[in-house]
Amino acid sequence: MVKKEEPVTMKTSPDLSKVVEWSKYLAAQQEDIAEMNSMYQEAVEFLELYDWCSEIKESFIGILYSGIVAVFLFRIVPSRMDVDQWIWVIVGDLPPAYLTTDECPNPATALDGYIGAMLEWVDAAQKGKSVAELIPVNVPATKKHAKMLKTRLEFLDERILSEYQDDLKV
């Protein structure tokens, strides 16, 4: 069961020059459309788990490696005043998660933040420490799961995030 965390409100908007409206992106694609749509649906369904999201107004894609990882940006209608309207959602062959845009103004920084938060979980799980206050992960905090996740995170960092080094310098 996913722990229902609440995003922190921010005052600035994400860098929309680094994302593409989802419908326009999908219309321009000729391959892997079903897989891309599946990743999008996973992100939408994940976001809809949270009661602080009453509606999705806009959807954008920032990074997408079909079947591996996708970094979506959503503009939502928050159900409460203390929730931000902009939320990153990361999905793929790894645990889904959301991040607020306050420290992640573009898709690369969102993926970097995701990797960092998940590595904290991996470290705690490997050491047998509590993960209760860390990013929620949809598997038990065992050494086996930590090792599997760490392998995926290293791949993301070395093979995907490395392509966005300029975007990390914000």
BAZA-574954 format. One record per atom (N, C-alpha, C): x, y, z; residue number from 1; atom name. Coordinates in Angstrom, 1 decimal, decimal comma, padded with zeros to 4 digits. Each point is the difference from the previous one (the first is absolute). Example, Ala and Ser with C-alpha at 12.3 -4.5 7.8 and 13.67 -1.06 7.14 Angstrom:
BEGIN
NODE/c1/c2/c3/num/atome
NODE/013,2/-005,7/007,8/1/N $
NODE/-000,9/001,2/000,0/1/CA $
NODE/000,9/001,2/000,0/1/C $
NODE/-000,4/001,1/-000,7/2/N $
NODE/000,9/001,1/000,0/2/CA $
NODE/-000,8/001,1/000,8/2/C $
This chain:
BEGIN
NODE/c1/c2/c3/num/atome
NODE/000,8/-001,2/000,0/1/N $
NODE/-000,8/001,2/000,0/1/CA $
NODE/000,9/001,2/000,0/1/C $
NODE/-000,3/001,0/-000,8/2/N $
NODE/000,7/001,2/-000,1/2/CA $
NODE/-000,4/000,9/001,1/2/C $
NODE/001,0/000,6/000,7/3/N $
NODE/-000,2/000,9/001,0/3/CA $
NODE/-000,4/001,4/-000,6/3/C $
NODE/-001,1/000,6/000,4/4/N $
NODE/-000,5/001,2/-000,6/4/CA $
NODE/000,8/001,2/000,6/4/C $
NODE/001,0/000,4/-000,7/5/N $
NODE/000,8/001,1/000,4/5/CA $
NODE/-000,7/001,3/-000,6/5/C $
NODE/000,4/001,1/000,5/6/N $
NODE/-000,6/001,3/-000,6/6/CA $
NODE/001,1/000,9/-000,5/6/C $
NODE/-000,2/000,5/-001,2/7/N $
NODE/001,0/000,9/-000,6/7/CA $
NODE/000,0/001,3/000,8/7/C $
NODE/001,2/000,7/-000,1/8/N $
NODE/000,1/001,3/000,6/8/CA $
NODE/-000,2/001,0/-001,0/8/C $
NODE/-000,7/001,1/000,3/9/N $
NODE/-000,3/001,0/-000,9/9/CA $
NODE/001,2/000,8/-000,4/9/C $
NODE/000,1/000,4/-001,2/10/N $
NODE/001,1/000,8/-000,5/10/CA $
NODE/-000,5/001,3/-000,6/10/C $
NODE/000,9/000,9/-000,2/11/N $
NODE/-000,4/001,3/-000,5/11/CA $
NODE/000,4/000,2/-001,5/11/C $
NODE/000,9/-000,8/-000,6/12/N $
NODE/000,4/000,2/-001,3/12/CA $
NODE/-000,5/-001,2/-000,9/12/C $
NODE/000,0/000,3/-001,3/13/N $
NODE/-000,5/-001,0/-001,0/13/CA $
NODE/001,2/-000,8/-000,5/13/C $
NODE/-000,2/-001,2/-000,5/14/N $
NODE/001,1/-000,7/-000,7/14/CA $
NODE/000,3/000,6/-001,3/14/C $
NODE/001,2/-000,4/-000,5/15/N $
NODE/000,5/000,4/-001,3/15/CA $
NODE/-000,8/-000,7/-001,1/15/C $
NODE/-001,0/000,6/-000,6/16/N $
NODE/-000,8/-000,7/-001,0/16/CA $
NODE/000,7/-000,1/-001,4/16/C $
NODE/001,1/000,7/-000,1/17/N $
NODE/000,8/-000,2/-001,3/17/CA $
NODE/000,7/-001,3/000,0/17/C $
NODE/000,0/-000,8/001,1/18/N $
NODE/000,7/-001,3/000,0/18/CA $
NODE/-001,0/-001,1/-000,1/18/C $
NODE/-001,3/000,3/-000,2/19/N $
NODE/-001,0/-001,1/-000,1/19/CA $
NODE/-000,9/000,3/-001,3/19/C $
NODE/-000,7/-001,1/-000,4/20/N $
NODE/-000,9/000,1/-001,1/20/CA $
NODE/-001,4/-000,5/000,4/20/C $
NODE/-001,0/000,7/-000,4/21/N $
NODE/-001,4/-000,4/000,3/21/CA $
NODE/-000,1/-001,4/-000,4/21/C $
NODE/-000,6/-000,9/000,9/22/N $
NODE/-000,1/-001,4/-000,3/22/CA $
NODE/-000,7/-000,3/-001,3/22/C $
NODE/-001,1/000,6/-000,3/23/N $
NODE/-000,8/-000,4/-001,2/23/CA $
NODE/000,8/000,4/-001,2/23/C $
NODE/000,8/001,1/000,0/24/N $
NODE/000,8/000,3/-001,2/24/CA $
NODE/001,2/-000,9/-000,1/24/C $
NODE/000,6/-000,4/001,1/25/N $
NODE/001,1/-000,9/-000,1/25/CA $
NODE/-000,5/-001,4/-000,6/25/C $
NODE/-001,1/-000,5/000,6/26/N $
NODE/-000,5/-001,3/-000,5/26/CA $
NODE/-000,3/000,1/-001,5/26/C $
NODE/-000,7/001,0/-000,4/27/N $
NODE/-000,4/000,2/-001,4/27/CA $
NODE/001,2/-000,1/-001,0/27/C $
NODE/001,2/000,5/000,5/28/N $
NODE/001,2/000,0/-000,8/28/CA $
NODE/000,7/-001,3/-000,1/28/C $
NODE/-000,4/-001,0/000,9/29/N $
NODE/000,7/-001,3/000,1/29/CA $
NODE/-000,5/-001,0/-001,1/29/C $
NODE/000,9/-000,9/-000,4/30/N $
NODE/-000,4/-001,0/-000,9/30/CA $
NODE/000,2/-001,4/000,5/30/C $
NODE/000,8/-000,1/001,0/31/N $
NODE/000,3/-001,3/000,6/31/CA $
NODE/-000,2/000,0/001,5/31/C $
NODE/-000,3/-001,2/000,6/32/N $
NODE/-000,1/-000,2/001,4/32/CA $
NODE/-001,2/000,8/000,6/32/C $
NODE/-001,0/000,4/-000,8/33/N $
NODE/-001,1/000,8/000,5/33/CA $
NODE/-000,7/-000,7/001,1/33/C $
NODE/-000,3/-001,3/-000,1/34/N $
NODE/-000,7/-000,7/001,0/34/CA $
NODE/000,8/000,0/001,3/34/C $
NODE/001,3/-000,2/-000,1/35/N $
NODE/000,8/000,0/001,2/35/CA $
NODE/000,0/001,4/000,7/35/C $
NODE/000,2/001,0/-000,9/36/N $
NODE/000,0/001,4/000,5/36/CA $
NODE/-001,4/000,3/000,7/36/C $
NODE/-001,1/-000,4/-000,6/37/N $
NODE/-001,3/000,3/000,6/37/CA $
NODE/-000,1/-000,8/001,3/37/C $
NODE/000,5/-001,2/000,1/38/N $
NODE/000,0/-000,8/001,2/38/CA $
NODE/000,7/000,7/001,1/38/C $
NODE/001,2/000,6/-000,3/39/N $
NODE/000,7/000,7/001,0/39/CA $
NODE/-000,7/001,3/000,5/39/C $
NODE/-000,7/000,7/-001,0/40/N $
NODE/-000,8/001,1/000,3/40/CA $
NODE/-001,1/-000,4/001,0/40/C $
NODE/-000,7/-001,0/-000,4/41/N $
NODE/-001,1/-000,5/000,8/41/CA $
NODE/000,4/-000,4/001,4/41/C $
NODE/001,2/-000,6/000,1/42/N $
NODE/000,5/-000,3/001,4/42/CA $
NODE/000,2/001,2/000,8/42/C $
NODE/000,6/001,1/-000,6/43/N $
NODE/000,2/001,2/000,6/43/CA $
NODE/-001,3/000,7/000,5/43/C $
NODE/-001,0/000,0/-000,9/44/N $
NODE/-001,3/000,6/000,3/44/CA $
NODE/-000,6/-000,8/001,2/44/C $
NODE/000,0/-001,3/-000,1/45/N $
NODE/-000,6/-000,8/001,1/45/CA $
NODE/000,7/000,2/001,3/45/C $
NODE/001,3/000,1/-000,1/46/N $
NODE/000,8/000,2/001,3/46/CA $
NODE/-000,4/001,3/000,6/46/C $
NODE/-000,1/001,1/-000,8/47/N $
NODE/-000,3/001,3/000,5/47/CA $
NODE/-001,5/000,0/000,6/47/C $
NODE/-000,9/-000,7/-000,7/48/N $
NODE/-001,3/-000,1/000,5/48/CA $
NODE/-000,2/-000,7/001,3/48/C $
NODE/001,0/-000,7/000,5/49/N $
NODE/-000,1/-000,7/001,3/49/CA $
NODE/-000,1/001,1/001,1/49/C $
NODE/000,5/001,2/-000,2/50/N $
NODE/000,1/001,0/001,0/50/CA $
NODE/-001,2/000,9/000,0/50/C $
NODE/-000,6/000,1/001,2/51/N $
NODE/-001,2/000,8/000,2/51/CA $
NODE/000,2/001,5/-000,2/51/C $
NODE/001,3/000,4/000,0/52/N $
NODE/000,3/001,5/-000,2/52/CA $
NODE/-000,1/000,3/-001,4/52/C $
NODE/-000,1/-000,9/-000,9/53/N $
NODE/-000,1/000,2/-001,5/53/CA $
NODE/-001,5/-000,2/-000,4/53/C $
NODE/-000,7/001,1/-000,2/54/N $
NODE/-001,4/-000,2/-000,4/54/CA $
NODE/-000,2/000,0/-001,5/54/C $
NODE/001,0/000,5/-000,8/55/N $
NODE/-000,1/-000,1/-001,4/55/CA $
NODE/001,3/000,3/-000,7/55/C $
NODE/000,3/-000,7/-001,1/56/N $
NODE/001,2/000,3/-000,8/56/CA $
NODE/-000,5/001,0/-001,1/56/C $
NODE/000,7/001,1/000,0/57/N $
NODE/-000,3/001,0/-001,0/57/CA $
NODE/000,8/-000,1/-001,3/57/C $
NODE/001,3/-000,2/000,2/58/N $
NODE/001,0/-000,1/-001,1/58/CA $
NODE/001,0/-001,1/000,3/58/C $
NODE/000,5/-000,6/-001,1/59/N $
NODE/001,0/-001,1/000,1/59/CA $
NODE/001,1/000,3/-001,0/59/C $
NODE/001,2/-000,1/000,5/60/N $
NODE/001,2/000,2/-000,8/60/CA $
NODE/001,0/-001,1/000,2/60/C $
NODE/000,8/-000,2/-001,0/61/N $
NODE/001,1/-001,0/000,1/61/CA $
NODE/001,3/000,7/000,0/61/C $
NODE/000,9/-000,4/000,8/62/N $
NODE/001,4/000,6/000,0/62/CA $
NODE/001,0/-001,0/-000,4/62/C $
NODE/000,0/-001,2/000,5/63/N $
NODE/000,9/-001,0/-000,4/63/CA $
NODE/-000,8/-001,3/-000,1/63/C $
NODE/000,3/-000,7/-001,1/64/N $
NODE/-000,7/-001,3/-000,2/64/CA $
NODE/000,9/-001,0/-000,8/64/C $
NODE/000,3/-001,0/000,7/65/N $
NODE/000,7/-001,2/-000,6/65/CA $
NODE/-001,0/-001,1/000,2/65/C $
NODE/-000,6/-000,4/-001,1/66/N $
NODE/-001,1/-000,9/000,0/66/CA $
NODE/000,3/-001,3/000,7/66/C $
NODE/-000,8/-000,3/001,0/67/N $
NODE/000,2/-001,3/000,8/67/CA $
NODE/001,0/000,1/001,1/67/C $
NODE/000,7/001,2/000,0/68/N $
NODE/001,1/000,1/001,0/68/CA $
NODE/-000,4/001,1/001,1/68/C $
NODE/-000,2/001,2/-000,5/69/N $
NODE/-000,3/001,1/000,9/69/CA $
NODE/-000,7/001,1/-000,8/69/C $
NODE/-000,9/000,7/000,7/70/N $
NODE/-000,7/001,2/-000,5/70/CA $
NODE/-000,1/001,0/001,1/70/C $
NODE/000,2/001,2/-000,4/71/N $
NODE/-000,1/001,2/001,0/71/CA $
NODE/-001,1/000,9/-000,6/71/C $
NODE/-001,2/-000,1/000,7/72/N $
NODE/-001,1/000,8/-000,4/72/CA $
NODE/-000,2/001,2/000,9/72/C $
NODE/-000,5/001,1/-000,5/73/N $
NODE/-000,4/001,1/000,7/73/CA $
NODE/-001,5/000,2/-000,1/73/C $
NODE/-000,6/000,2/001,1/74/N $
NODE/-001,5/000,2/000,0/74/CA $
NODE/-000,3/001,3/000,7/74/C $
NODE/-001,0/000,7/-000,6/75/N $
NODE/-000,6/001,2/000,6/75/CA $
NODE/-001,3/-000,6/000,5/75/C $
NODE/-000,2/000,1/001,3/76/N $
NODE/-001,2/-000,6/000,6/76/CA $
NODE/-000,9/001,1/000,6/76/C $
NODE/-001,2/-000,4/000,4/77/N $
NODE/-000,8/000,9/000,8/77/CA $
NODE/000,1/-000,6/001,4/77/C $
NODE/000,7/000,6/000,9/78/N $
NODE/000,1/-000,5/001,3/78/CA $
NODE/-001,3/000,1/000,8/78/C $
NODE/-000,2/-001,0/000,9/79/N $
NODE/-001,2/000,0/000,8/79/CA $
NODE/000,1/000,9/001,2/79/C $
NODE/001,2/000,4/000,3/80/N $
NODE/000,3/000,8/001,1/80/CA $
NODE/000,9/001,2/-000,3/80/C $
NODE/000,0/001,0/000,7/81/N $
NODE/000,8/001,2/-000,3/81/CA $
NODE/001,5/-000,2/000,3/81/C $
NODE/000,4/-001,0/000,8/82/N $
NODE/001,4/-000,2/000,3/82/CA $
NODE/000,7/-000,9/-001,0/82/C $
NODE/-000,7/-000,4/-001,1/83/N $
NODE/000,6/-000,9/-001,0/83/CA $
NODE/000,3/000,8/-001,2/83/C $
NODE/001,2/-000,3/-000,6/84/N $
NODE/000,4/000,7/-001,2/84/CA $
NODE/-000,7/-000,5/-001,2/84/C $
NODE/-000,2/000,8/-001,0/85/N $
NODE/-000,6/-000,4/-001,2/85/CA $
NODE/000,9/-000,8/-001,0/85/C $
NODE/001,3/000,1/000,2/86/N $
NODE/000,9/-000,7/-000,9/86/CA $
NODE/000,7/-001,2/000,7/86/C $
NODE/-000,1/-001,2/-000,6/87/N $
NODE/000,6/-001,2/000,6/87/CA $
NODE/000,7/-000,8/-001,0/87/C $
NODE/001,2/-000,4/000,3/88/N $
NODE/000,7/-001,0/-000,9/88/CA $
NODE/-000,4/-001,4/000,4/88/C $
NODE/-000,2/-000,9/-000,9/89/N $
NODE/-000,2/-001,4/000,3/89/CA $
NODE/001,0/-000,8/-000,8/89/C $
NODE/000,7/-000,9/000,6/90/N $
NODE/001,0/-000,9/-000,6/90/CA $
NODE/-000,5/-001,4/000,1/90/C $
NODE/-000,1/-000,6/-001,2/91/N $
NODE/-000,4/-001,4/-000,1/91/CA $
NODE/000,9/-000,8/-000,9/91/C $
NODE/-000,2/-001,3/000,0/92/N $
NODE/000,8/-000,8/-000,9/92/CA $
NODE/000,3/-001,4/000,6/92/C $
NODE/001,1/-000,5/-000,3/93/N $
NODE/000,4/-001,3/000,5/93/CA $
NODE/000,7/000,2/001,4/93/C $
NODE/-000,8/000,7/000,8/94/N $
NODE/000,5/000,4/001,4/94/CA $
NODE/-001,2/000,5/000,8/94/C $
NODE/000,1/000,2/001,3/95/N $
NODE/-001,1/000,4/000,7/95/CA $
NODE/-000,5/001,4/-000,4/95/C $
NODE/-001,3/000,2/-000,2/96/N $
NODE/-000,5/001,4/-000,3/96/CA $
NODE/000,2/000,9/001,2/96/C $
NODE/000,1/001,3/-000,4/97/N $
NODE/000,1/001,0/001,1/97/CA $
NODE/-000,4/001,4/-000,6/97/C $
NODE/-000,3/000,9/000,9/98/N $
NODE/-000,2/001,4/-000,4/98/CA $
NODE/001,0/000,9/000,7/98/C $
NODE/000,3/001,1/-000,6/99/N $
NODE/000,8/001,0/000,7/99/CA $
NODE/-000,6/001,4/-000,4/99/C $
NODE/000,1/000,9/001,0/100/N $
NODE/-000,4/001,3/-000,3/100/CA $
NODE/001,0/000,7/-000,8/100/C $
NODE/-000,3/001,2/-000,6/101/N $
NODE/000,9/000,7/-000,9/101/CA $
NODE/000,8/001,0/000,7/101/C $
NODE/-000,1/000,2/001,3/102/N $
NODE/000,7/001,0/000,7/102/CA $
NODE/001,5/-000,1/-000,1/102/C $
NODE/000,6/-001,2/000,1/103/N $
NODE/001,4/-000,2/-000,2/103/CA $
NODE/000,3/-000,8/-001,3/103/C $
NODE/-001,0/-000,2/-000,8/104/N $
NODE/000,1/-000,7/-001,3/104/CA $
NODE/-000,6/000,8/-001,1/104/C $
NODE/000,6/001,0/-000,5/105/N $
NODE/-000,6/000,9/-001,0/105/CA $
NODE/-000,1/-000,6/-001,4/105/C $
NODE/000,7/-001,1/-000,3/106/N $
NODE/000,0/-000,6/-001,3/106/CA $
NODE/000,0/-001,6/000,1/106/C $
NODE/-000,3/-000,7/-001,1/107/N $
NODE/000,0/-001,4/000,1/107/CA $
NODE/001,3/-000,7/000,5/107/C $
NODE/001,1/000,5/-000,4/108/N $
NODE/001,3/-000,6/000,5/108/CA $
NODE/000,1/000,2/001,5/108/C $
NODE/-000,3/001,1/000,5/109/N $
NODE/000,1/000,2/001,5/109/CA $
NODE/-001,0/-000,9/000,7/109/C $
NODE/-001,1/-000,2/-000,6/110/N $
NODE/-001,1/-000,9/000,6/110/CA $
NODE/000,6/-001,4/000,0/110/C $
NODE/000,6/-000,5/-001,1/111/N $
NODE/000,5/-001,3/000,0/111/CA $
NODE/001,2/-000,1/001,0/111/C $
NODE/000,8/001,0/000,0/112/N $
NODE/001,1/000,0/001,0/112/CA $
NODE/-000,5/-000,1/001,4/112/C $
NODE/-001,0/000,8/000,3/113/N $
NODE/-000,6/000,0/001,4/113/CA $
NODE/-000,6/-001,4/000,3/113/C $
NODE/-000,7/-000,6/-001,0/114/N $
NODE/-000,5/-001,3/000,1/114/CA $
NODE/001,1/-001,0/000,4/114/C $
NODE/001,0/000,0/-000,8/115/N $
NODE/001,1/-000,9/000,2/115/CA $
NODE/000,6/000,2/001,4/115/C $
NODE/000,2/001,2/000,4/116/N $
NODE/000,6/000,3/001,4/116/CA $
NODE/-001,0/-000,5/001,1/116/C $
NODE/-001,3/000,3/-000,1/117/N $
NODE/-000,9/-000,5/001,0/117/CA $
NODE/-000,1/-001,5/000,0/117/C $
NODE/000,1/-000,6/-001,1/118/N $
NODE/-000,1/-001,5/000,0/118/CA $
NODE/001,3/-000,6/000,5/118/C $
NODE/001,1/000,6/-000,2/119/N $
NODE/001,3/-000,5/000,5/119/CA $
NODE/000,0/000,1/001,5/119/C $
NODE/-000,6/001,0/000,6/120/N $
NODE/-000,2/000,1/001,5/120/CA $
NODE/-000,8/-001,2/000,5/120/C $
NODE/-001,0/-000,4/-000,8/121/N $
NODE/-000,8/-001,1/000,4/121/CA $
NODE/000,8/-001,3/-000,1/121/C $
NODE/000,8/-000,1/-001,1/122/N $
NODE/000,9/-001,2/-000,2/122/CA $
NODE/000,9/-000,1/001,1/122/C $
NODE/000,7/001,1/000,4/123/N $
NODE/001,0/000,0/001,1/123/CA $
NODE/-000,7/-000,5/001,3/123/C $
NODE/-001,1/000,6/000,3/124/N $
NODE/-000,7/-000,4/001,3/124/CA $
NODE/-000,4/-001,5/-000,1/124/C $
NODE/-000,6/-000,4/-001,1/125/N $
NODE/-000,4/-001,4/-000,1/125/CA $
NODE/001,2/-001,0/000,1/125/C $
NODE/001,1/000,4/-000,6/126/N $
NODE/001,2/-000,9/000,1/126/CA $
NODE/000,5/-000,1/001,4/126/C $
NODE/-000,1/001,1/000,8/127/N $
NODE/000,5/000,0/001,3/127/CA $
NODE/-001,1/-000,5/001,0/127/C $
NODE/-001,2/-000,3/-000,4/128/N $
NODE/-001,0/-000,5/000,9/128/CA $
NODE/-000,6/001,1/000,8/128/C $
NODE/000,1/001,3/-000,5/129/N $
NODE/-000,6/001,1/000,7/129/CA $
NODE/-001,4/000,3/-000,4/129/C $
NODE/-000,7/000,8/000,7/130/N $
NODE/-001,4/000,3/-000,3/130/CA $
NODE/000,0/000,9/-001,3/130/C $
NODE/-001,0/-000,3/-000,8/131/N $
NODE/-000,2/000,8/-001,2/131/CA $
NODE/-001,3/000,8/000,1/131/C $
NODE/-000,6/000,1/001,2/132/N $
NODE/-001,3/000,6/000,2/132/CA $
NODE/000,0/001,5/-000,4/132/C $
NODE/001,1/000,7/000,2/133/N $
NODE/000,1/001,4/-000,3/133/CA $
NODE/000,6/000,3/-001,3/133/C $
NODE/000,2/-001,0/-000,8/134/N $
NODE/000,6/000,2/-001,3/134/CA $
NODE/-001,0/-000,1/-001,1/134/C $
NODE/000,4/000,2/-001,3/135/N $
NODE/-000,9/-000,1/-001,1/135/CA $
NODE/-000,7/-001,4/000,0/135/C $
NODE/-001,3/000,0/-000,2/136/N $
NODE/-000,7/-001,3/000,0/136/CA $
NODE/000,4/-000,8/-001,2/136/C $
NODE/000,3/-001,3/000,3/137/N $
NODE/000,4/-001,0/-001,1/137/CA $
NODE/-001,0/-001,1/000,2/137/C $
NODE/-000,5/-000,5/-001,1/138/N $
NODE/-001,1/-001,0/000,0/138/CA $
NODE/000,4/-001,5/000,2/138/C $
NODE/001,2/-000,2/000,6/139/N $
NODE/000,5/-001,3/000,4/139/CA $
NODE/000,5/000,0/001,4/139/C $
NODE/000,1/-001,1/000,6/140/N $
NODE/000,6/-000,1/001,4/140/CA $
NODE/001,4/000,5/-000,1/140/C $
NODE/000,5/000,6/001,1/141/N $
NODE/001,4/000,5/000,1/141/CA $
NODE/000,9/-001,1/000,4/141/C $
NODE/000,3/-000,9/-001,0/142/N $
NODE/000,9/-001,1/000,3/142/CA $
NODE/001,3/000,3/-000,8/142/C $
NODE/001,1/-000,8/000,4/143/N $
NODE/001,2/000,2/-000,7/143/CA $
NODE/-000,1/-000,4/-001,5/143/C $
NODE/-000,8/-001,0/-000,2/144/N $
NODE/-000,2/-000,5/-001,4/144/CA $
NODE/-000,7/001,1/-000,9/144/C $
NODE/-001,0/000,6/000,5/145/N $
NODE/-000,7/001,1/-000,7/145/CA $
NODE/000,9/001,2/-000,1/145/C $
NODE/000,8/000,3/001,0/146/N $
NODE/000,9/001,1/000,0/146/CA $
NODE/001,1/-000,2/-001,1/146/C $
NODE/000,5/-001,2/-000,1/147/N $
NODE/001,0/-000,3/-001,1/147/CA $
NODE/-000,6/000,1/-001,4/147/C $
NODE/-001,2/-000,5/-000,2/148/N $
NODE/-000,7/000,1/-001,3/148/CA $
NODE/-000,2/001,5/-000,4/148/C $
NODE/-000,5/000,8/001,0/149/N $
NODE/-000,3/001,4/-000,3/149/CA $
NODE/001,3/000,8/-000,2/149/C $
NODE/001,0/-000,3/000,8/150/N $
NODE/001,3/000,7/-000,2/150/CA $
NODE/000,6/-000,3/-001,4/150/C $
NODE/-000,1/-001,2/-000,5/151/N $
NODE/000,4/-000,3/-001,4/151/CA $
NODE/-000,7/000,9/-001,0/151/C $
NODE/-001,3/000,1/000,1/152/N $
NODE/-000,8/000,8/-000,9/152/CA $
NODE/000,4/001,5/000,1/152/C $
NODE/000,2/000,5/001,3/153/N $
NODE/000,3/001,4/000,2/153/CA $
NODE/001,4/000,3/-000,6/153/C $
NODE/000,9/-000,9/000,1/154/N $
NODE/001,3/000,2/-000,6/154/CA $
NODE/-000,1/000,1/-001,5/154/C $
NODE/-000,8/-000,8/-000,6/155/N $
NODE/-000,2/000,0/-001,4/155/CA $
NODE/-000,6/001,4/-000,4/155/C $
NODE/-001,0/000,4/000,7/156/N $
NODE/-000,6/001,3/-000,3/156/CA $
NODE/001,0/001,1/000,1/156/C $
NODE/000,8/000,0/001,0/157/N $
NODE/001,0/001,1/000,2/157/CA $
NODE/001,1/-000,1/-001,0/157/C $
NODE/000,5/-001,2/-000,3/158/N $
NODE/001,1/-000,1/-001,0/158/CA $
NODE/-000,4/000,1/-001,4/158/C $
NODE/-001,1/-000,5/-000,4/159/N $
NODE/-000,4/-000,1/-001,4/159/CA $
NODE/-001,0/001,0/-000,5/159/C $
NODE/-000,8/000,5/001,0/160/N $
NODE/-001,1/001,0/-000,4/160/CA $
NODE/000,3/001,4/000,5/160/C $
NODE/000,1/000,1/001,3/161/N $
NODE/000,3/001,3/000,6/161/CA $
NODE/001,2/000,7/-000,6/161/C $
NODE/001,0/-000,8/-000,3/162/N $
NODE/001,3/000,5/-000,5/162/CA $
NODE/-000,2/000,8/-001,3/162/C $
NODE/-001,1/-000,3/-000,7/163/N $
NODE/-000,3/000,7/-001,3/163/CA $
NODE/-000,6/001,4/000,3/163/C $
NODE/-000,2/000,4/001,2/164/N $
NODE/-000,7/001,2/000,4/164/CA $
NODE/000,8/000,9/000,9/164/C $
NODE/001,3/-000,1/000,0/165/N $
NODE/000,9/000,7/000,9/165/CA $
NODE/-000,2/001,5/000,0/165/C $
NODE/-000,2/000,6/-001,1/166/N $
NODE/-000,2/001,4/-000,1/166/CA $
NODE/-001,3/000,5/000,8/166/C $
NODE/-001,0/-000,9/000,0/167/N $
NODE/-001,3/000,3/000,7/167/CA $
NODE/000,2/-000,1/001,5/167/C $
NODE/001,0/-000,7/000,4/168/N $
NODE/000,2/-000,2/001,5/168/CA $
NODE/000,7/001,3/000,6/168/C $
NODE/000,5/000,9/-000,8/169/N $
NODE/000,7/001,1/000,4/169/CA $
NODE/-000,9/001,2/000,2/169/C $
NODE/-001,0/-000,1/000,9/170/N $
NODE/-001,0/001,1/000,2/170/CA $
NODE/000,2/000,5/001,4/170/C $
